[in-house]
Each structure stands twice: as structure tokens, then as C-alpha cells.
């Protein structure tokens, strides 16, 4: 199905713009190594990318208190940043697509805004965005708050916006925000899990976003 042109595009980051799973999972594994959960397969951890880490910690370590999870989150952020995105890469075709894609562009990610900006800048993607929006002091996806924050800044109606992401949390958040949704097949979400949210569009290459723009 061809993806039509929209007035605005919101992009998830991890698993959509950049392949960051090795750095993310490595940082999580370092945190889990301090607990009894020291042998969790990366394949399981990848399914949580795009969701808040409290979801993962709560599922793997249900006995943990909120204070303990707060410390684990702080440890994760420190370790993740110290890795300096060494094993992260932008997906093929992303830069060219963002450069050619008409319309306003923003992010809708579970990362905080400062970290998001640094990642986009590191991989030469920052200049393609009109706004960068992370999850700052409000609920993470699948709650729709990060989408609403971007829509407010861009001054675009929900029906004129396409959310592009790789996870079920992206698709659920998009549905709840009443934007159109596009599921990407190169990320970390399993197709059967994404399909439960009935994405409006599916793409297997970033450049498919340009088809509706006649490019």
C-alpha cells in the first residue's frame, strides 16, 4: 500500500531511525548483572525497546520496590550514555528519506529530549527535524503524551500526521492520539504484535515514505 503525503511526520528513534539495540541491551544487561536476572536473552530485551524500562524491571523483577527501580533506571542511563552509542548505526536510507520527505518532522520517542538530540546529531540527522520531542516528565508510550507534545509544537492536527515506528507501543500510542500509523518492518517489534494495532501502513524500507510525495 502506497503511503500518501502528510503535513507532518513523527518518528520513533530506536528501531526506526537508528539500530541501537546492542548499546541499549548492553546497558540493560550491565544493570541486570547486579541482580538475580543476569542471563536474560537480548531477544527478550529487544521487545521492550520503546517502552519505559519500569515495564521491563517490573516484569523481570516483580519484587523490586519503586525506589530500587529508580536506582536501576539511573544506573542504566549512566551506563548507556557512557557507551557513547559506539555500536549504534543509522538505518540505510534514513538520511536520504528525511532529507527528501516534505512536511514538518519531529520525534516521538521514549528517550529524553536531550539524549534524543545528541543521538540525532551524532548520526547527522538532527538538521532534518523541525522539532525534537522526547519523553520528559510525562508518561511514556503507549501513552500518547509524547505525540500530543509534538503536535502542539508543530501546530498540526492529528489527522494530518503520520507516526512512524517499529513497536506495538508506537502503534497503540498513535491510535490513542488519533494520528495515522505506519509500522516499519526493519526494527525490533514482531509483525504479529504490531498487527494487533492495525497500522494504517506498513513499510519495509524508509524510502517507501517518499512514494506518496511523488519522489
C-alpha positions, 0 to 999 in steps of 0.5 A, a space after each residue: 500500500 502506497 503511503 500518501 503525503 502528510 503535513 507532518 511526520 513523527 518518528 520513533 528513534 530506536 528501531 526506526 531511525 537508528 539500530 541501537 539495540 546492542 548499546 541499549 541491551 548492553 546497558 540493560 544487561 550491565 544493570 541486570 548483572 547486579 541482580 538475580 536476572 543476569 542471563 536474560 536473552 537480548 531477544 527478550 530485551 529487544 521487545 521492550 525497546 520503546 517502552 519505559 524500562 519500569 515495564 521491563 524491571 517490573 516484569 523481570 523483577 516483580 519484587 523490586 520496590 519503586 525506589 530500587 527501580 529508580 536506582 536501576 533506571 539511573 544506573 542504566 542511563 549512566 551506563 548507556 550514555 557512557 557507551 557513547 552509542 559506539 555500536 549504534 548505526 543509522 538505518 540505510 536510507 534514513 538520511 536520504 528519506 528525511 532529507 527528501 520527505 516534505 512536511 514538518 518532522 519531529 520525534 516521538 520517542 521514549 528517550 529524553 529530549 536531550 539524549 534524543 538530540 545528541 543521538 540525532 546529531 551524532 548520526 547527522 540527522 538532527 538538521 532534518 527535524 523541525 522539532 525534537 520531542 522526547 519523553 520528559 516528565 510525562 508518561 511514556 508510550 503507549 501513552 500518547 503524551 509524547 505525540 500530543 507534545 509534538 503536535 502542539 509544537 508543530 501546530 498540526 492536527 492529528 489527522 494530518 500526521 503520520 507516526 512512524 515506528 517499529 513497536 506495538 507501543 508506537 502503534 497503540 500510542 498513535 491510535 490513542 492520539 488519533 494520528 495515522 500509523 505506519 509500522 516499519 518492518 526493519 526494527 525490533 517489534 514482531 509483525 504479529 504484535 504490531 498487527 494487533 494495532 492495525 497500522 494504517 501502513 506498513 513499510 519495509 524500507 524508509 524510502 517507501 515514505 517518499 512514494 506518496 510525495 511523488 519522489 
